[in-house]
Amino acid sequence: MDKRRIGVYVCHCGGNISDYVDVEKVRQSVENDDNIVLAKTTMFACSDMNQKEMVEDIKNHNLDGVIVASCSPKLHLVTFRNVTQRADLNKYTYVHSNIREQASWAHSDNKEGATEKAIHLVKSAIAKARHVEPLEPSKIKAEKSVAVIGAGIAGLKAALSLSEKDTHVFLIEKEATVGGWVAKWKDLFMTDETGDALIKRLYEEVKRKQNITVFTNSEVFANTGSIGNITLKVKQKGELFDITVGSVLVATGFEPYKPKEDEFGFSTVPNVITLPEFKQLIDHEKDVLTYNGQKVKNVSFIYCVGSRQPEGENTYCSRYCCTATIHAANEARKKFKGIQNFHFTRGVRSYGKQELLYAESLQGGDIYFQSYEDDLPKVFVRNNKPVVRINDILTGGRELEVESDLVVLVTGMIPRSNNTISSLFKIPKGRDKFFSEIHMKLRPVETVIDGVTIAGACQGPKTIIESVNSALSAATKAYSNISKGVLETDPQIAKIETKDCTGCEDCIPACPFDAISMKQIDDKAIAIINASLCKGCGMCTPVCPTDAIDLIAHSNIEIMGMIDALA
């Protein structure tokens, strides 16, 4: 048996694990296994105090392998790798065991079974730890430039932030002008600045920056390379050109939901419009609010159109719409005399300081109704005017009707319908079809594609402030990727035994990251791995007929050892 010296830490996770798993029994079950010289339980393995203790343990017990049995590796794999590194161990000798999601939470109705499963999971991690080898990352040169795709509010702020970090920025916008939706708006909530004035101010700043190159009427239609050296093919008014960057920041924005025909009377009942149309109306009308040549007095707003829909549609909440509607209603009431607003909601979500607008609305005399989730308002025609009918929760389920001069459908945000960027960069999408980050709290602007960050409403519905915050975060992350001019790539990738490779090419279509290509070596075609593109996902290994592909840090001997321990 290899003379490995392995330490095991079993985490209570503040009760998330220990409420359902007997962590002391797990510790006792492994403490006498071969190669185990230290086995401990800890309340919070990720705490600063425990991390310091782990560093001391590694040095005092001369450990050359560490296992933490705790939560998902998505949360703290990097945390504990850094701990081992601070203790002068190679960070790739660390092995993580997930006994929270895979044991405690999965089997909370069976504590004994959850404990037994946790024991097997830790034993399988020990089996792996016996065979792990120290690894060193590869180093590649990185271009100190970033492409920002999309020049809306998020793209503009990201470009400005990057320019201040001594980085060249290519700002690529497919429309003829910058600013996106914000450039079309006048009054904005929670600020005295108008949307068009905000965009004009930001664009003037962009034009003053010598290290920002703006391409309008331009689209990215192809890309090659990987983090540190990405070549984008850009088409501008029929002309093609290439730019090479170290990182890409995607801020392609959203589309407003367009109601289906006869959805709340849309396109079938007169004087039914969407919130963006109402916003344009009140921004440009003066003195008297009119629509189709008729004076508007009563305005009814129907909330959650295109959001919070049944399963299979847009089930998410668009978040910004409640506040945007209340703000628009307040502005209409202040700008035009005699306006009475009626709000048909499913519950108002004006979070944070936006509650002040809701309070202003109530004080101004706006009337609120609330419908049941399975009994939404109905819109029909009476006397050539739209009427909204509701069974109102706030009055104990009474059926009420409001005859209106104008009905405004409060439409939410949806993903862009024609967004080729997703397929070009292989950016994953969530169930809501917006771009998906790795982790909403720990890695909120990173994607699984190294060197590609996301910002703004392409991730999901956001206010301007939220879009700007994510843009600044994405810019910082994009810069951190290339700031040193040299990148370290993860060494845990696929490798090919050239003597066993027959050149069948079965592995090429199996790779989702285009990391495998063919190369002629000594009159023999063999597969080769692009280390900077490979993610070590393992999709290629099972399709190889000669078993010529192995995964570094997930080799056959390690995996079989884990299976034996589990069995």
TIMI-263481 format. One line per 2 residues: number of its first residue (from 1); for each residue x negated, y negated, z negated of C-alpha. Coordinates in Angstrom, 1 decimal. Each point is the difference from the previous one (the first is absolute). Example, Ala and Ser with C-alpha at 12.3 -4.5 7.8 and 13.67 -1.06 7.14 Angstrom:
REM TIMI-263481
1	-12.3,4.5,-7.8 ~ -1.4,-3.4,0.7;
This chain:
REM TIMI-263481
1	0.0,0.0,0.0 ~ -1.3,-3.5,0.9;
3	-1.2,-1.9,-3.0 ~ 2.4,-2.8,0.5;
5	0.8,-2.1,-3.1 ~ 3.6,-1.2,0.4;
7	2.1,-2.3,-2.3 ~ 3.8,0.2,0.0;
9	2.4,-2.8,-1.2 ~ 3.7,0.7,-0.4;
11	2.1,-3.1,-0.1 ~ 3.2,-0.6,-2.0;
13	0.9,-2.9,2.3 ~ 1.8,-1.7,-2.9;
15	2.6,2.8,-0.1 ~ 0.5,0.2,3.8;
17	-1.9,3.3,-0.1 ~ 0.0,1.0,-3.7;
19	3.8,-0.2,-0.3 ~ 0.3,3.0,2.2;
21	-3.4,1.6,0.1 ~ -1.8,1.3,-3.1;
23	-3.3,-1.8,0.8 ~ -1.8,1.6,-3.0;
25	0.9,3.4,1.3 ~ -1.4,-0.9,3.4;
27	-3.2,-1.2,-1.6 ~ -0.3,3.2,-2.0;
29	0.6,2.2,3.0 ~ -2.9,-1.4,1.9;
31	-2.6,-0.9,-2.6 ~ -1.7,3.4,0.0;
33	0.0,0.4,3.8 ~ -3.4,0.4,1.7;
35	-1.9,-3.2,0.5 ~ 2.3,-2.0,-2.3;
37	-2.1,-1.8,-2.7 ~ 2.5,-2.6,-1.0;
39	3.9,0.0,-0.1 ~ 2.0,-2.9,-1.5;
41	3.4,-1.4,-0.1 ~ 0.6,-3.8,0.3;
43	3.0,-2.2,-0.4 ~ -0.9,-2.2,3.1;
45	-2.8,1.3,2.1 ~ -0.1,-3.2,2.1;
47	-0.4,-2.3,-3.0 ~ -3.2,-2.0,-0.3;
49	-0.8,1.7,-3.4 ~ 0.3,3.5,1.5;
51	-2.0,-1.0,3.1 ~ -2.8,-1.2,-2.2;
53	0.2,3.3,-2.0 ~ -0.2,2.0,3.2;
55	-3.2,-1.8,1.0 ~ -1.5,0.8,-3.4;
57	1.1,3.7,0.2 ~ -1.5,0.4,3.4;
59	-3.3,-1.2,-1.2 ~ 0.0,1.6,-3.4;
61	1.1,3.5,1.3 ~ -2.0,-0.3,3.2;
63	3.1,0.7,2.1 ~ -0.3,0.5,3.7;
65	3.8,0.3,0.7 ~ 3.1,-1.7,-1.4;
67	3.7,0.9,0.3 ~ 2.9,-2.2,-1.2;
69	3.4,1.6,-0.2 ~ 2.4,-2.9,0.2;
71	2.2,-1.8,2.5 ~ -0.1,-0.2,3.8;
73	-3.4,-0.5,1.6 ~ 1.6,-2.8,2.0;
75	0.0,-2.0,-3.3 ~ -3.4,0.8,-1.6;
77	-2.3,2.1,2.2 ~ -2.1,-3.0,0.7;
79	0.1,-1.1,-3.7 ~ -1.5,3.2,-1.2;
81	-2.5,0.3,2.9 ~ -1.3,-3.4,-1.1;
83	-0.2,1.2,-3.6 ~ -2.3,2.9,1.1;
85	-2.0,-2.3,2.1 ~ -0.6,-2.3,-3.0;
87	-1.3,3.0,-1.8 ~ -2.6,0.6,2.8;
89	1.9,3.0,1.5 ~ 0.8,0.2,3.7;
91	3.6,-1.1,0.2 ~ 1.0,2.8,2.4;
93	-0.6,2.6,-2.6 ~ 3.1,-1.2,-1.9;
95	3.1,2.2,0.4 ~ 3.5,-1.3,-0.8;
97	2.9,2.2,-1.2 ~ 3.6,-1.3,0.3;
99	2.0,1.5,-2.9 ~ 2.5,-2.9,-0.2;
101	1.8,0.0,3.4 ~ -0.8,3.7,0.6;
103	0.8,1.4,-3.5 ~ 1.5,-2.4,-2.5;
105	2.4,-1.9,2.2 ~ 0.8,2.9,2.3;
107	0.9,2.3,-2.8 ~ 1.3,-2.2,-2.8;
109	2.9,2.5,-0.5 ~ -2.5,2.8,-0.8;
111	-2.7,-1.0,-2.4 ~ -1.5,3.4,-0.3;
113	-0.2,0.4,3.8 ~ -1.4,-3.5,0.4;
115	-2.8,0.8,-2.5 ~ -0.9,3.3,1.8;
117	0.0,-1.8,3.3 ~ -2.3,-2.7,-1.4;
119	-2.4,2.6,-1.3 ~ -0.2,1.6,3.5;
121	-0.5,-3.4,1.7 ~ -2.9,-0.9,-2.4;
123	-1.6,3.5,0.5 ~ 0.2,-0.5,3.8;
125	-1.7,-3.4,-0.4 ~ -2.8,1.7,-2.0;
127	-0.4,2.6,2.8 ~ -0.5,-2.8,2.4;
129	-2.3,-2.0,-2.3 ~ -2.3,3.1,-0.1;
131	-0.8,-0.4,3.7 ~ 0.1,-3.8,0.7;
133	-3.2,-1.5,1.3 ~ -1.2,-3.6,-0.3;
135	0.8,-2.0,3.2 ~ -1.4,-3.2,1.4;
137	2.2,-2.3,2.1 ~ -1.2,-1.0,3.5;
139	-0.7,-3.6,0.7 ~ 1.1,-1.9,3.1;
141	-0.5,-3.6,1.2 ~ 3.1,-2.1,-0.3;
143	1.0,-2.9,2.3 ~ 0.7,-3.1,-2.2;
145	3.2,-1.0,1.7 ~ 3.7,0.8,-0.5;
147	2.9,0.1,2.4 ~ 3.3,-1.3,-1.4;
149	2.9,1.3,2.0 ~ 3.0,-2.3,-0.3;
151	-0.1,-3.8,-0.6 ~ 3.1,-0.4,-2.2;
153	-0.3,-1.5,-3.5 ~ -1.9,3.2,-1.3;
155	-2.4,0.0,3.0 ~ -0.8,-3.7,-0.2;
157	-0.8,0.2,-3.8 ~ -2.0,3.2,0.5;
159	-2.1,-1.6,2.8 ~ -0.6,-3.2,-2.1;
161	-1.1,2.1,-3.0 ~ -2.4,2.1,2.1;
163	-1.5,-3.1,1.6 ~ -0.9,-1.3,-3.4;
165	-2.0,3.2,-0.6 ~ -2.4,-0.7,2.9;
167	1.7,2.5,2.2 ~ 1.0,-0.4,3.7;
169	3.7,0.5,0.5 ~ 1.9,0.9,3.2;
171	3.6,-1.0,-0.5 ~ 2.2,1.8,2.5;
173	3.6,-1.0,0.6 ~ 2.3,1.4,2.7;
175	2.3,-3.1,0.1 ~ -0.9,-3.3,1.7;
177	-0.1,-1.8,-3.4 ~ -1.0,0.9,-3.5;
179	2.1,0.1,-3.2 ~ 2.5,2.7,0.6;
181	3.4,-0.4,-1.7 ~ -1.2,-2.6,-2.5;
183	-0.8,-2.5,2.9 ~ 3.8,0.1,0.9;
185	1.2,-1.0,-3.4 ~ 0.5,-3.4,-1.7;
187	0.8,0.0,-3.7 ~ -1.6,2.9,-2.0;
189	1.0,1.1,-3.5 ~ -2.2,-0.7,-3.0;
191	-2.0,-2.7,1.9 ~ 0.6,-3.5,1.5;
193	-2.0,0.9,3.1 ~ 1.8,1.0,3.2;
195	-0.9,3.1,1.9 ~ -1.1,-1.7,3.2;
197	-2.1,-2.6,-2.0 ~ -1.7,2.9,-2.0;
199	-1.0,1.8,3.2 ~ -1.2,-3.2,1.6;
201	-2.2,-0.8,-3.0 ~ -1.5,3.5,0.0;
203	-0.6,0.1,3.7 ~ -1.8,-3.4,-0.2;
205	-2.3,1.6,-2.6 ~ -0.5,3.0,2.3;
207	-1.0,-2.2,2.9 ~ -2.6,-1.8,-2.1;
209	-1.7,3.3,-0.8 ~ -2.9,0.7,2.3;
211	0.0,3.7,-0.9 ~ 3.6,0.7,0.9;
213	0.9,0.8,3.6 ~ 3.7,0.0,0.8;
215	1.5,2.0,2.8 ~ 3.7,-0.7,0.8;
217	2.0,1.8,2.6 ~ -2.3,2.9,-0.8;
219	0.5,3.7,-1.0 ~ -2.3,2.8,-1.1;
221	0.7,3.0,2.2 ~ -2.9,2.3,-0.7;
223	-2.7,0.5,-2.7 ~ -3.1,2.2,-0.4;
225	-2.5,0.5,-2.7 ~ 0.4,0.0,-3.8;
227	-0.5,-2.1,-3.1 ~ -3.0,-2.3,0.4;
229	0.1,0.2,3.8 ~ 3.5,-0.2,1.6;
231	0.4,-1.1,3.6 ~ 3.4,-1.4,0.9;
233	1.2,-0.4,3.6 ~ 2.1,-3.2,0.1;
235	2.3,-1.1,2.9 ~ 0.6,-3.7,0.3;
237	2.2,-1.2,2.9 ~ -1.1,3.0,2.2;
239	-3.7,-0.4,-0.8 ~ -1.8,2.7,-2.0;
241	-2.9,-0.4,-2.4 ~ -1.6,1.8,-2.9;
243	-0.8,-1.2,-3.5 ~ -2.0,2.0,-2.5;
245	0.7,-0.4,-3.7 ~ -0.8,1.8,-3.3;
247	3.5,0.0,-1.4 ~ 3.7,-0.6,1.1;
249	2.7,-1.7,-1.9 ~ 3.5,0.6,1.2;
251	2.7,-2.7,-0.7 ~ 2.6,0.6,2.7;
253	3.0,-1.0,-2.0 ~ 3.6,1.1,0.2;
255	3.3,-0.4,2.0 ~ 3.3,-1.2,-1.4;
257	2.7,2.6,0.0 ~ 2.5,-0.4,2.8;
259	3.5,1.2,-1.1 ~ 1.7,2.7,2.1;
261	3.1,-1.0,1.9 ~ 2.9,-0.4,-2.4;
263	-2.2,0.4,-3.0 ~ 1.8,-2.4,-2.4;
265	1.7,-1.5,3.0 ~ -3.2,-0.8,1.9;
267	0.7,-0.8,3.7 ~ 3.7,0.9,-0.4;
269	1.3,-2.5,-2.5 ~ -0.5,-3.7,0.8;
271	-2.4,-2.1,-2.1 ~ -2.1,2.9,-1.4;
273	-3.7,-0.8,0.2 ~ -3.3,1.2,-1.6;
275	-2.0,-1.7,-2.7 ~ -2.8,-1.0,2.3;
277	2.6,-1.6,2.3 ~ 1.6,-1.8,-2.9;
279	-3.4,-1.3,-1.1 ~ -0.6,-1.4,3.5;
281	3.5,-1.6,-0.2 ~ -0.5,-1.9,-3.3;
283	-3.5,-1.0,0.9 ~ 1.1,-1.8,3.2;
285	3.5,-1.2,-0.7 ~ 0.4,-3.5,-1.4;
287	2.7,-1.6,-2.2 ~ 2.7,2.5,0.8;
289	-0.3,3.8,0.2 ~ 1.7,1.3,3.1;
291	0.1,3.3,1.9 ~ 1.5,0.6,3.4;
293	1.3,-3.6,-0.1 ~ 1.9,0.6,-3.3;
295	-0.7,-1.6,-3.4 ~ -1.3,2.5,-2.6;
297	1.2,-0.2,-3.6 ~ 0.2,3.6,-1.3;
299	-3.1,2.1,0.5 ~ 0.0,3.7,-1.0;
301	-3.3,1.9,-0.4 ~ 0.1,3.8,0.2;
303	-3.2,1.4,-1.6 ~ -2.1,3.1,0.7;
305	0.8,0.3,3.8 ~ -2.6,2.3,1.4;
307	-1.3,0.8,-3.5 ~ 1.0,2.5,-2.7;
309	1.8,2.0,2.7 ~ 1.0,3.7,-0.2;
311	-2.7,2.7,0.1 ~ -1.5,0.2,3.5;
313	0.1,-3.8,0.6 ~ -1.7,-2.9,-1.8;
315	0.4,1.2,-3.6 ~ -2.5,-2.5,-1.4;
317	0.7,-3.5,-1.5 ~ -1.4,-2.8,2.0;
319	-0.6,-2.0,-3.2 ~ -0.4,-3.5,1.5;
321	3.6,-0.3,1.4 ~ 1.9,-0.8,-3.2;
323	-2.2,-3.0,-0.7 ~ -0.1,-1.1,3.6;
325	3.8,0.1,0.2 ~ 0.5,-1.9,-3.3;
327	-2.6,-2.6,1.1 ~ 1.7,-0.4,3.3;
329	3.4,-0.3,-1.6 ~ -1.3,-2.7,-2.5;
331	-1.6,-1.9,2.9 ~ 3.3,0.1,2.0;
333	2.0,-1.2,-3.0 ~ -2.4,-2.9,-0.7;
335	-0.4,-1.0,3.7 ~ 3.6,0.2,1.1;
337	3.0,-1.3,-2.1 ~ 2.8,2.3,-0.9;
339	-1.7,3.3,0.5 ~ 1.3,2.9,-2.1;
341	-2.2,3.1,-0.1 ~ 1.3,3.5,-0.7;
343	-2.6,2.8,-0.7 ~ 1.0,3.6,0.6;
345	-2.8,1.9,-1.7 ~ -0.9,3.5,-1.2;
347	-1.8,-1.6,-2.9 ~ -2.4,-3.0,0.3;
349	-3.7,0.5,-0.1 ~ -1.6,-3.4,-0.4;
351	-3.0,1.0,-2.0 ~ -2.5,-2.1,-1.8;
353	0.3,-3.8,0.2 ~ 2.4,0.5,2.9;
355	2.7,0.4,-2.7 ~ -0.1,-3.8,-0.2;
357	1.6,-0.1,3.5 ~ 2.7,2.4,-1.2;
359	0.7,-2.3,-3.0 ~ 0.2,-3.0,2.3;
361	2.5,1.9,2.3 ~ 2.3,0.8,-3.0;
363	-0.2,-3.6,-1.2 ~ 0.8,-1.2,3.5;
365	3.3,1.9,0.0 ~ -0.9,3.0,2.2;
367	2.2,3.0,-0.6 ~ -1.4,3.6,-0.3;
369	1.7,3.3,0.6 ~ -1.5,3.5,-0.2;
371	1.0,3.1,1.9 ~ -0.3,3.6,-0.8;
373	-2.7,2.0,1.9 ~ 2.6,2.2,1.6;
375	2.5,-2.7,0.7 ~ -1.6,-2.9,1.8;
377	1.8,-3.2,1.1 ~ 2.1,0.0,3.1;
379	0.1,-2.8,2.6 ~ 3.1,-0.5,2.3;
381	1.7,-2.8,1.8 ~ 3.0,-2.1,-1.2;
383	1.1,-3.2,1.6 ~ -3.1,0.2,2.3;
385	-2.2,-0.2,-3.1 ~ -2.1,2.6,-1.6;
387	1.3,1.4,-3.3 ~ -2.1,2.0,-2.5;
389	1.8,2.5,-2.2 ~ -1.7,1.6,-3.1;
391	0.9,2.2,-3.0 ~ -1.9,-2.2,-2.5;
393	-1.8,1.7,-2.9 ~ -0.3,-3.4,-1.8;
395	3.8,-0.2,-0.3 ~ 0.6,3.6,-0.9;
397	0.4,1.3,3.5 ~ 2.6,-2.5,1.2;
399	0.5,-0.3,3.8 ~ -0.9,-3.5,1.0;
401	0.0,-1.8,3.4 ~ -1.9,-3.1,1.1;
403	0.9,-1.7,3.3 ~ -3.2,-1.6,1.3;
405	-1.2,-2.4,2.7 ~ -3.2,1.9,0.3;
407	-1.2,3.4,-1.2 ~ -3.8,0.5,-0.4;
409	-1.4,3.5,0.1 ~ -3.0,0.1,-2.3;
411	-2.4,2.2,2.1 ~ -3.2,1.5,-1.4;
413	-3.4,0.7,1.4 ~ -0.6,3.1,2.2;
415	-3.3,1.3,1.5 ~ -1.0,-1.2,3.4;
417	1.7,2.2,2.7 ~ -2.9,-0.4,2.4;
419	-3.1,0.4,-2.1 ~ -2.7,1.8,2.0;
421	-2.5,-0.9,-2.7 ~ 1.2,2.9,-2.1;
423	-0.8,2.6,2.6 ~ -3.2,-1.7,1.1;
425	-1.5,0.0,-3.5 ~ 1.9,3.0,-1.3;
427	1.4,-2.0,-2.9 ~ 2.4,2.1,-2.0;
429	3.6,-1.1,-0.6 ~ 2.2,0.5,-3.0;
431	3.6,1.3,0.0 ~ 1.1,-3.6,0.6;
433	-2.2,-0.1,3.2 ~ -2.1,-2.8,-1.3;
435	-3.8,0.5,-0.1 ~ -1.1,1.9,-3.1;
437	-2.8,-0.8,-2.3 ~ -2.0,2.6,-1.9;
439	1.4,-0.9,-3.4 ~ 2.3,-3.0,-0.7;
441	-1.8,-0.9,-3.3 ~ -3.5,1.3,0.2;
443	-0.7,-0.5,3.8 ~ 2.8,-2.2,1.2;
445	-1.4,-1.2,3.3 ~ -2.2,2.9,1.1;
447	1.1,2.7,2.4 ~ -1.3,3.5,0.4;
449	-1.9,-1.2,3.0 ~ -3.4,-1.4,-1.2;
451	-0.5,-3.6,1.0 ~ 3.7,-0.7,0.7;
453	1.9,-2.1,-2.5 ~ 3.6,-1.2,0.1;
455	1.6,-3.2,-1.3 ~ 3.3,-1.8,0.0;
457	3.5,1.2,1.1 ~ -1.4,2.8,2.2;
459	-0.3,1.9,-3.3 ~ 3.6,-0.8,-1.1;
461	2.3,-2.9,-0.8 ~ -1.9,-2.9,-1.6;
463	0.4,-3.6,-0.8 ~ -2.5,-2.5,1.3;
465	-1.8,-0.1,-3.3 ~ -0.2,3.8,-0.1;
467	-1.2,0.1,3.6 ~ -2.7,-2.5,-0.8;
469	-1.2,1.9,-3.1 ~ -0.2,3.3,2.0;
471	-1.9,-1.8,2.8 ~ -2.6,-1.4,-2.4;
473	-0.4,3.5,-1.6 ~ -0.3,1.6,3.5;
475	-2.6,-2.6,1.0 ~ -2.0,0.7,-3.1;
477	0.1,3.7,0.7 ~ -0.8,-0.4,3.7;
479	-3.0,-2.1,-1.0 ~ -1.3,2.4,-2.6;
481	-0.1,2.7,2.7 ~ -2.6,-1.9,2.1;
483	-1.5,-2.6,-2.4 ~ -3.3,1.8,-0.5;
485	-0.5,0.7,3.7 ~ -0.4,3.7,-0.8;
487	2.7,2.5,-0.8 ~ -0.1,3.3,-2.0;
489	2.3,2.7,1.5 ~ 1.5,2.8,-2.1;
491	-2.2,3.1,0.5 ~ 3.0,2.4,-0.6;
493	0.7,0.7,3.6 ~ 0.2,3.0,2.4;
495	-3.2,1.6,1.2 ~ -0.5,2.4,3.0;
497	-2.3,2.9,0.1 ~ -1.3,-0.4,3.6;
499	-1.1,3.6,0.3 ~ 3.6,1.2,-0.7;
501	1.8,-2.7,2.2 ~ 1.2,1.4,3.4;
503	1.1,-3.4,1.4 ~ 3.6,1.0,0.2;
505	1.2,-3.6,-0.9 ~ 2.9,1.3,-2.1;
507	-1.2,-2.4,-2.8 ~ 0.3,-3.2,2.1;
509	3.8,-0.3,0.2 ~ 0.3,1.2,-3.6;
511	-2.0,-3.0,-1.3 ~ 2.4,-3.0,-0.9;
513	-2.9,-2.4,-0.1 ~ -1.7,0.7,3.4;
515	-3.2,0.9,-1.9 ~ -0.9,3.0,2.1;
517	-1.5,0.0,3.5 ~ -2.0,2.4,2.2;
519	-3.8,-0.2,0.6 ~ -2.3,1.9,2.3;
521	-2.9,1.5,-2.0 ~ -2.4,2.4,1.7;
523	2.5,0.8,2.8 ~ 2.7,0.8,-2.6;
525	3.0,-2.2,-0.6 ~ 0.6,-0.3,-3.8;
527	2.3,-2.1,-2.2 ~ -1.5,-2.9,-1.9;
529	1.4,-2.0,-2.9 ~ -0.1,-3.9,-0.1;
531	-0.8,-0.4,-3.7 ~ 1.4,-3.6,-0.1;
533	3.4,1.1,1.3 ~ 0.4,3.4,-1.8;
535	2.2,-0.1,-3.1 ~ -0.7,3.5,-1.1;
537	3.7,0.8,0.3 ~ -0.6,3.6,1.1;
539	2.4,0.1,2.9 ~ -2.7,1.4,2.3;
541	-1.2,2.9,-2.2 ~ 2.9,2.4,0.4;
543	0.2,-0.3,3.8 ~ -3.6,1.0,0.6;
545	0.0,3.6,1.2 ~ -3.6,0.7,-1.0;
547	0.2,-1.8,-3.4 ~ -2.8,-2.3,1.1;
549	1.4,-3.0,-1.9 ~ -0.3,-0.5,-3.7;
551	0.7,-2.9,-2.3 ~ -2.7,-1.5,-2.1;
553	1.1,0.1,-3.7 ~ 2.8,2.3,1.0;
555	-1.9,3.0,1.4 ~ 1.3,3.5,0.2;
557	-1.9,1.1,-3.1 ~ 1.5,-2.9,-2.0;
559	3.5,0.5,1.2 ~ -0.1,3.8,-0.4;
561	-1.3,-0.5,-3.6 ~ 2.9,-2.2,-0.8;
563	2.5,2.5,1.5 ~ -1.5,2.8,-2.1;
565	0.3,-2.1,-3.1 ~ 3.6,-0.9,0.8;
567	0.9,3.6,0.8;
